[in-house]
Amino acid sequence: MEEGRPIFLQIAEQLENSIIDGSLPEETQVPSTNELAAFHRINPATAAKGVNQLAADGTLYKKRGIGMFVSPGARAKLRDRRRDEFADQYIRPLLAEARKLGLNTAEVKAMLDRSEHGR
């Protein structure tokens, strides 16, 4: 677990990552809060808070008496949200800095291409 970030948010993010990478497919059951708590050596209430956050935003849904499951469409929804966050966190600041340096979009793209190919 990371220092400085609430543990329940880290639990929620780890589950989201598993949904995005396909290791937790839609309609599959997620680990129980007790399993998450035991694995991460945290309080079950903390694990439940992370799981409940994902249920509140529609990423997970509850089957009464069985557990929590990945909602249909959750992967696409999470990927869209993460792409928007990526743009806000990285792309917009990158372009703002590029403008300060007098670089146009084509020059930034060329720099990205060179970086991607190790040049």
C-alpha positions, 0 to 999 in steps of 0.5 A: 500500500502507498503512503499518503493515500487513503487505503480504501481508495487504493483498494478501489483503484486496484480493483479498477485496474483488474477490471481494466486489464481484464483480470476481473471480467465483467459479470465475475465476482470480486474478492470479498471484503474479508478476503481483501482485508486478509490479503492486504492486512487491513480492517475489513471496514476499510476494504468494504469502503473501497468496494462500496465506493465502486458499487456507488459509482456503478462499477460493481453490483451486489448479488444478495447473499452471494457477493459483489460482481463487476457490472456490465460495461464497467471496463469501457466506463473505467477506460473512458474515465481514465483516458479523461484523467490522463488527458487532464493530468498529462496531455493538457499540461504537456501541450501548455508547456510546449506552447510556452516553448514555441512547439506546435502539435506536429513537433510534439508528436514528432518528439513523442514518436522519437521517444517511443522508438528510443531515439 
